[in-house]
Structures are given as structure tokens and as C-alpha cells.
Amino acid sequence: MTDVTTPSWWAAGVLYQIYPRSFQDSNADGIGDLRGIIDRLDHLSDLGVDALWLSPVFPSPMADFGYDVADYVGIDPIFGTMEDFDALVLIAHARGLKVILDLVPNHSSDQHPWFVESRASRDNPKRDWYLWRDPAPDGGPPTNWLSEFGGSGWTFDETTGQYYYHAFLAQQPDLNWRNQQVRAAIYDAMRFWLRKGVDGFRVDVIWHLIKDDQLRDNPPNPDFRPGMPPHAALLTEYSADRPETQEIVAEMRAVLDEFDQRLLIGEIYLPIERLVAYYGPGLKGAHLPFNFALLSTPWRAQDIAALIARYEAALPAGAWPNWVLGNHDRPRVASRVGAAQARIAAMLLLTLRGTPTLYYGDELGMEQVEIAPQDVQDPFEKNVPGIGVGRDGCRTPMPWDASPNAGFSDVKPWLPLAPDAAQDNVANLRADAQSILSLYRALLRLRRARPQLSLGDYQPLAVQGDLLLYRRYHQGESVLIALNLGAAPVSAASDAFGLDGEVLLSTAMDRTGERVGATLDLRGHEGVIVGRAPEPVV
């Protein structure tokens, strides 16, 4: 493993995901929009991130809140106009912020003109743009494939007497990526946005794009248990992660490579050993196949250390890692690990080797909001109620201040605000020098100032009970990270790990400059970064 000497911008960069509906409403309809994001760019600049990634803003019937695209080269009026989007890119770039778009190529909306044509008749020129099949001999679905949102993955169309496949909602028919015209159409849409200055794409469910050419039934999942989402009853052996997918990923990468310094991210929920295949032969696939392993790994020092080691060992030579702790589909990290450990999670995320992705509001320690049944918006929860799959609780509006509706909107927001929004908001937390927001800002400043943290190699040191120790080093300089994942105080002998230096940052924000003596002592739920003091400015 060698230091990165000529990195692309995303190697040292930090990505920040915005769920546009919930960031800032500028036109008093209760839903966030592009102008609202422009109005809040100060927050991103002040925080110190490098790129904003927008969940979909394309025209959509909103059956799945933008992940059902009706036009790949437009902006939904809910979010504003194309002029608003152009302004966002221009202003973000002027501030040194990159803009990443969410691309949803696995499926379109059933109201997309392509699908409207495709379902019109069996001999329509766009029939093969989607996955249409005759019924099984008993008249039922062609295969046993299941929708991730509940029920069969096949819906019968009375007009033409065939089924179409949808990995998600029936309103989200899957495109047929074996059809070259489909590929060309999506690649043209990508070029449209790249010419507008978009700095890359996060590709939704990229591992779903190609299905088995023989349409074989999926095998049962031997680990399925009651209470799990219904689709988990089957392994997606034939409906996802097919070998031919890598050809498409390489083609997408080639489109981005027509432009300078553009980033391709793949959303991939797969075991690490399969995930890393999406870097592609010769690293000509996704620059960053998203690594979501921290979202499900038990929050224990031994498990996290083992995960890091497994991931680092699995990476192809020269591949750049990445880490994610939160997104629009999974419960908030502060609710998963607890408010005290949310600070440890922040330090872990921003000191591991690789590109980190922050999810809006995690810098405030936002927790999962309980959504009353009458307020549920998420189609997954509506289809499969009562087992905890609802995603609304991690998509609630960003609390900016203590004014009505937390400064998010002048009217009632589309989802309820967090109950603590009047207290735990950007304005209040920014004024508190020891808040979690102040910690995130300090971590990002330190990461920018210390190349060891952004570009350096990773060296595991020790796991002792709740204590996780590792080092980052770059061009002869190193820093040490010590994280206490438990509530009890812990100590480490300094000479055993070469802890020469001083505390550069504590998660408690109260030990900067403290010399490390014979032992490094950590309070419960505390993490520290230790290194040599910065050279005095003369």
C-alpha cells in the first residue's frame, strides 16, 4: 500500500448527501427545493465538505419520491426549474463545492414516455426497453422474483396479456439493460448533465441492472427469519449482481471519462467480497462502489476492527476506499449507536482511510423520528407495515433554528420535525463550542490540515476491549486515533503504541493541546486524535 501522491479531488474530499425535499423550502409549500439548497450553501461551506450529492430532482410522479423518474433530463417543478439547477451548480462551484446527481437507471416511472409506449402493444418499438414476459403455465408470474417493496416483482398488464418486472414498486418498471438503445438513451442523459457541469453521479441500485438471461427462479434464503422484510425470503442470485453488470459499469465509467475529473459512485448493498468487483477490471468501473458495511456492523471495537481489516484486504490494488454511516434509506446513526457514541462515529468516519459520505443532519446528531401512522409517506412502510422498514424517520426536515417549523419552511413541512428541533438545530449547535456540530467542523478542519487523515495509509494498532487504536501516516508523518466504544474509562500505555505528541482533538472538544504522558486515558464514549503539534507560524 502506498500513499496517494496525485489524488483526484474525491480522494481527499468529503461528500455530503442532501435529501432535497427535507433540506430547505424556499417557496412555502412544505417541501425543500433547489433555491432552498442555494440559500443554505453557507452551512456546507462552513462545515467544510467538498461535494454535495442530491437525491433525485428529476420530474417524477413521486410514487417513491423521485426514484421513479419520468424524465431523465428535466427538473421536477416541486424542486424548481432548470434555471434554478444551473444556478445551484454555478454558485456551488464558485464556493469550491462539487455537485453530484443521483442517477436512477435501473427503472423508470411507469409514467415515463418510454414505458407508456412500451406497454401500448406487444409490437411497439419500445416494447423491449422493459422486461415483458408471458405468464407461467399456471397463468402466474414468469418467475418467483420478489419486489423489494413487498409482493411479487411481476405485475400483469391486461392490455397486452404479459407481465412486466419491477424490482421495487409496480410504478417503477425495470429497464432492459440488455437493449443497446436503452443504454444509449441513459448515457445520453448522463452527458446532458455532465455538459451542464455536474461533477458525477451516484448510481442507484447499480447491482440490479442486469437480470438472468434465462429468467431462472431465485433460490430460498436459508437465513430468512420471521420479521425480516418479505423479499429477503429469496436470495437475488438471478435478479441482481449478474456478471454482465460489470460491462455496464465500465460503459458508464467511459461516459464520465469523456469529461475531466468526474466521479462515478455505485450504490451497492452486497458483501464486501462482491462489492469490490464494482471497481472493475483495471479499476475502470466505479471510482467508489459505496461501502455500507458500517451501517450493519455491530457497534463493538472488535467487530469494527475486523471489518476495516477485511475491507482493506479485499480492495483491488490501487482502489480508493470509502465509508458511509448514514443515508436516506437507513435509520439515523445517532439512533443506531446512541447519542454519546454518535461523536465516536463521527471521528471514526472522518479518520478512516477513504472518502467519507455524510448524511444531512448527522452533523447535528439528528435521531430517527417516530412517524405516526397518519403521517407515513414511505411506500415501503405502507406496503410492508409494522416491521420497521419505514424510511420517513431518517428523512425529516433539517432544523435550522428555533423559529416556527425550525426555519425549514413557513408552513407545515411534508414530514414532521424532530421533537427536539427547537433546541438541537444548526443555529444553537453552532453557538455551542462543544456541540456535535462543532466537533464535525473541527474534524473536517483537521482532516483538511493533516494529509495523514485525508490521504494517508491505515495501520491497525490494537483492539483492547472497547478501545480501538489505529494510525494514519503520510510522507513520514503520522497521527494516532484512539476510540472508546464503551461507557467505562480506558487507558493505553503510550510507549506500547508510540503515542508521542499531544491531543489534536477530543470528541469532548476540551483537551486540544494536552500532552500525552505515560498513558493515554480516555473517558467513557471519548475518542481522541494524537499527533505532533503544528509548527509555529513565524
Phi, psi and omega in degrees: 000133181234157178296150175278121183255331178232070188284152167288165187300329184282345180295313178269354187278167176234127181266149181227115181275129174250129170266100194305325181299338191239013184266305178198128177266125181254351186234020171058044171246005178084001182236133179296159186208178184294319178297325176297319178297317177303317181296338184250015179296336176305321181297318181292320178295317180293323179295319176105022177277170186248338183209146173249134178249124182261123166300162197305137176239012181286160174306136187199145171289352176068029173298325174233037173051051173102343177276012169239093191273128178258350179198116184281354182232038178221178176238132179291136180303335175304324184265348180129216185234170175298327177297322176297318180296315179301321179294320178299314180298316182298313183289320177299314180297322178297335179267003181082018180257132174277161180234121179249133178258149173275122177254133184239078187267349182291325184213155173248182168285153173289353176261002174296139179307329179299315183284326177302316176294315185301323183272358183293322180195162181292335182257014177295140180305334180262012179303317184279003176285346179232176186260092179256136179215153175292157175298159171295166181307331179273005180089354181275191182300151182297328179221177178270011184301140184251150172283140177293344180257017175104139177083187179293151174276003182242135176239133182277136178253113185298325186297316186251356175071022177233165174264148168242151184264141175216118180289344182234235181289156173299335177280006181233068181296137180286136173285154180266098184282001169278350179271121184295331179292324176298312179303313182298321182294317179291319180296324176296321177296320177300315180297325178305312182285325179296323177293335176281357177101005176299139188268002177156184182225143162260119187265117182295138177034052186298334182282354180269353198300320182250137177250163180304130182289343178261359180049052178282149178295145175283144180282158177292152177270112183294343181265005182293137179227151175305142182097344175282157176305141186305324183294340180289356178294338179239148169278138184274047185298324185251354182249000180201162177054042176281152184303326183294345179302326183297330177296319180292317180300319178296322178293319176299317179299320180296325176297314180295326181289351172290346182238159184277136168051049176254147190251133175247118179247138177246129172279119186216111173262086180218158172303151185307318184296334176267328179303315188292344176298338184282356166292336175084156174302133181065020182057037180255022174256224178290139174295319182226091168290116188303131179257103183262013189300328180293342180290337185236353180288135176305139186277069177227145185303315182297318181292320180292318178299318179295321178297313181301315181297318181294319180293312180300321180290330184277341184297134174297155179304127178086352180288145181260127183283173175204158183221144182225136177242349180199152173199185188284357182250350188234152181304149181303141183299323181295331177279331180287319187249351182097153185299320182294318181282348176299330176289321176296319179299320179297314180293320177300308184303319188267006176236354174286157178289126178130175181275120178270150173241123175266147175253132186314137178089339177296332177291348176260358186071026180304138179252165178298131181264131177286125184256123178295150183308322182287346181259359183297132178247330189292124180295331178298312179295322179294322181283325184230073187283154166086001180242010173086025180268355184299139183253359181298325186296340177257008183242016185287158187300146176294127177271118185263324182202187184267010179286171178306138183059025173057025180075001180284321185205160174274354181229177180299127182290161182295333172234154181296149173286157172298143182298337180262017186298328181292338181257307184265082180228172185302313184299312182292316183289330178291329180281349182259112185294346181246014181287166177295328176296318177296325176296313178301316180298317180293319178299317181291324175296316181294321178299320180289326184279336185244102180303337177304323184280331182265324187238351188287166176286163179249131177231112176291141180247306184194155167232118181231098182063243180271358185267127176243123182237132173208165183236147170241130182223148185205122175050049174085354179248147181220159169229153180245138178246128178235122185236128176259107182270014179235176183272341182270147176299150177223160178224152174227138179289125186297317186292337179291334185237008179063050184273050179282128177139208182222166179287117176277329180196138171244149177297340177275352175064031185222016184230009183302129180093352181291130178287141177272125181265219183294332177229153171258114182257130178241137171286169175301141179058037179239143171233150177223155171245126183244136178194180176290145178296148177296149177297139179295143178278128180243000000 
